[in-house]
Amino acid sequence: MTSIPILSPICTLLERLLGAICLFLVLAIPVLLGTQVFFRYVFSTSIGPTDELATYALIWLTFLGIAWIYRRREHIAVDVAGIGGPGPVARALRILGDVIVAATSVIMIFAIADSAPMARRITMGVMQVSRFWMHYFPLALGLGLIVFFCVEKVLLAVVNAPDVPATEPEATEWT
């Protein structure tokens, strides 16, 4: 598979790192909640902010997961224009789609940056963690990674290389 010499290995490394982080978070959520339930019902006591930690884990999982899924092209997509096929028109439409996703992500990152000072002043829950670090930062990080992955996909499309991953998931046909 053709790749962009410096960018593609970095994107692959980031994808694997995101996959590992998402797996950890998926496993941490039921452990945290199960521990809280166990201590509440068996010992009639709470062991701290485990439900709050599970909430934070879910937030980070969601926003990092969007970047991971986007890189793998395993997100939900509707192929109305038939851009999944070969040819220069399909390639141009895929590039346009990635540019629109990147532009939208950049706009959202700037909106997050504008509201960051206010969000830093707001603390939440028992742990008194800034709303910025638990909501705004993971979203901005996920969007930044999406922009990075969009750049790779556009460059791959420009040099006419196969997309990452090389095989697209099979489409489900509704009957």
C-alpha positions as CSV (number, residue, x, y, z in Angstrom):
1,M,0.0,0.0,0.0
2,T,1.3,3.4,-0.9
3,S,1.7,5.8,2.0
4,I,2.8,9.3,2.7
5,P,6.4,8.8,4.0
6,I,6.3,10.6,7.3
7,L,2.6,11.2,7.9
8,S,1.2,7.7,7.4
9,P,3.4,5.9,10.0
10,I,2.5,8.7,12.5
11,C,-1.2,8.3,11.8
12,T,-0.9,4.5,12.1
13,L,0.9,4.9,15.5
14,L,-1.8,7.4,16.6
15,E,-4.5,5.0,15.5
16,R,-3.1,2.1,17.5
17,L,-2.6,4.4,20.5
18,L,-6.2,5.6,20.3
19,G,-7.4,2.0,20.0
20,A,-5.5,1.0,23.1
21,I,-6.8,4.0,25.1
22,C,-10.4,3.3,23.9
23,L,-10.0,-0.3,25.0
24,F,-8.8,0.7,28.4
25,L,-11.6,3.2,28.8
26,V,-14.2,0.6,27.7
27,L,-12.9,-1.8,30.3
28,A,-12.6,0.8,33.0
29,I,-16.2,2.0,32.9
30,P,-17.8,-1.3,34.0
31,V,-15.1,-2.0,36.5
32,L,-15.6,1.4,38.1
33,L,-19.4,1.1,38.1
34,G,-19.3,-2.5,39.2
35,T,-17.0,-1.6,42.1
36,Q,-19.3,1.2,43.2
37,V,-22.4,-1.1,43.1
38,F,-20.6,-3.9,45.0
39,F,-19.4,-1.6,47.8
40,R,-22.8,0.1,48.0
41,Y,-24.8,-3.1,48.3
42,V,-22.4,-5.3,50.1
43,F,-20.8,-2.9,52.5
44,S,-23.4,-0.1,52.4
45,T,-20.8,2.5,51.7
46,S,-19.6,4.5,48.8
47,I,-15.9,4.4,47.8
48,G,-15.6,7.9,46.4
49,P,-16.2,9.3,43.0
50,T,-16.2,6.1,40.9
51,D,-19.4,7.1,39.1
52,E,-17.9,10.4,38.3
53,L,-14.7,8.7,37.0
54,A,-16.9,6.4,34.9
55,T,-18.6,9.5,33.4
56,Y,-15.3,11.1,32.6
57,A,-14.1,7.9,31.0
58,L,-17.2,7.7,28.9
59,I,-16.6,11.4,27.7
60,W,-13.0,10.7,26.8
61,L,-13.9,7.4,25.1
62,T,-16.5,9.2,23.0
63,F,-14.3,12.0,21.8
64,L,-11.2,10.0,21.3
65,G,-13.2,7.2,19.7
66,I,-14.6,9.5,17.0
67,A,-11.0,10.1,15.8
68,W,-10.1,6.4,16.0
69,I,-13.2,5.4,14.1
70,Y,-12.7,8.2,11.5
71,R,-9.2,7.0,10.7
72,R,-10.3,3.4,10.3
73,R,-13.3,4.6,8.1
74,E,-15.6,2.5,10.2
75,H,-18.0,5.3,11.0
76,I,-21.6,5.4,9.7
77,A,-21.7,6.7,6.2
78,V,-24.4,7.1,3.6
79,D,-23.1,6.8,0.0
80,V,-25.7,8.8,-1.8
81,A,-23.4,10.1,-4.6
82,G,-21.7,6.8,-5.2
83,I,-18.3,8.2,-4.1
84,G,-17.1,4.8,-2.8
85,G,-16.2,3.6,-6.3
86,P,-13.1,4.3,-8.5
87,G,-12.6,7.2,-10.8
88,P,-11.6,10.8,-10.7
89,V,-15.0,12.2,-9.8
90,A,-15.4,9.8,-6.9
91,R,-11.9,10.7,-5.7
92,A,-12.6,14.4,-6.0
93,L,-15.8,14.0,-4.0
94,R,-13.9,12.0,-1.3
95,I,-11.4,14.8,-1.1
96,L,-14.2,17.4,-0.8
97,G,-15.8,15.4,1.9
98,D,-12.6,15.1,3.9
99,V,-11.9,18.9,3.4
100,I,-15.4,19.7,4.7
101,V,-14.9,17.4,7.8
102,A,-11.5,19.0,8.5
103,A,-13.0,22.6,8.1
104,T,-15.9,21.8,10.3
105,S,-13.5,20.3,12.9
106,V,-11.3,23.4,12.8
107,I,-14.3,25.7,13.3
108,M,-15.3,23.7,16.3
109,I,-11.8,23.8,17.7
110,F,-11.8,27.6,17.5
111,A,-15.2,27.7,19.2
112,I,-13.8,25.6,22.0
113,A,-10.8,27.9,22.3
114,D,-13.1,30.9,22.6
115,S,-15.2,29.3,25.3
116,A,-12.2,27.8,27.2
117,P,-11.7,30.6,29.7
118,M,-15.3,30.4,30.9
119,A,-15.1,26.6,31.0
120,R,-12.0,26.6,33.1
121,R,-13.8,28.5,35.8
122,I,-16.6,26.0,36.1
123,T,-15.8,23.0,38.3
124,M,-17.9,19.8,38.4
125,G,-18.8,17.1,40.8
126,V,-17.1,15.8,43.9
127,M,-13.7,15.9,42.3
128,Q,-14.0,19.6,41.4
129,V,-12.4,19.1,38.0
130,S,-12.6,21.9,35.5
131,R,-15.3,21.5,32.9
132,F,-12.7,22.4,30.3
133,W,-10.5,19.3,31.1
134,M,-13.5,16.9,31.2
135,H,-15.6,18.1,28.3
136,Y,-13.9,20.7,26.1
137,F,-10.3,19.4,26.0
138,P,-11.2,15.8,25.0
139,L,-13.5,17.1,22.2
140,A,-10.8,19.5,20.9
141,L,-8.2,16.7,21.0
142,G,-10.5,14.3,19.1
143,L,-11.3,17.0,16.5
144,G,-7.6,17.8,16.2
145,L,-6.8,14.2,15.5
146,I,-9.6,14.1,12.9
147,V,-8.0,17.1,11.1
148,F,-4.7,15.3,11.2
149,F,-6.2,12.1,9.7
150,C,-8.1,14.2,7.1
151,V,-4.8,15.7,5.9
152,E,-3.4,12.1,5.5
153,K,-6.6,11.0,3.6
154,V,-6.5,14.0,1.3
155,L,-2.8,13.5,0.5
156,L,-3.4,9.8,-0.1
157,A,-6.2,10.7,-2.5
158,V,-4.2,13.3,-4.3
159,V,-1.4,10.8,-5.0
160,N,-4.1,8.2,-5.9
161,A,-3.0,5.8,-3.1
162,P,-5.5,3.4,-1.6
163,D,-7.3,4.7,1.4
164,V,-6.5,3.6,5.0
165,P,-7.5,0.8,5.7
166,A,-7.0,-0.9,2.4
167,T,-10.3,-2.6,2.6
168,E,-13.6,-0.9,3.3
169,P,-16.1,-2.6,5.6
170,E,-18.9,-4.3,3.8
171,A,-22.1,-2.2,3.4
172,T,-25.2,-3.6,5.0
173,E,-28.2,-3.7,2.6
174,W,-31.6,-3.1,4.1
175,T,-34.4,-5.1,2.6
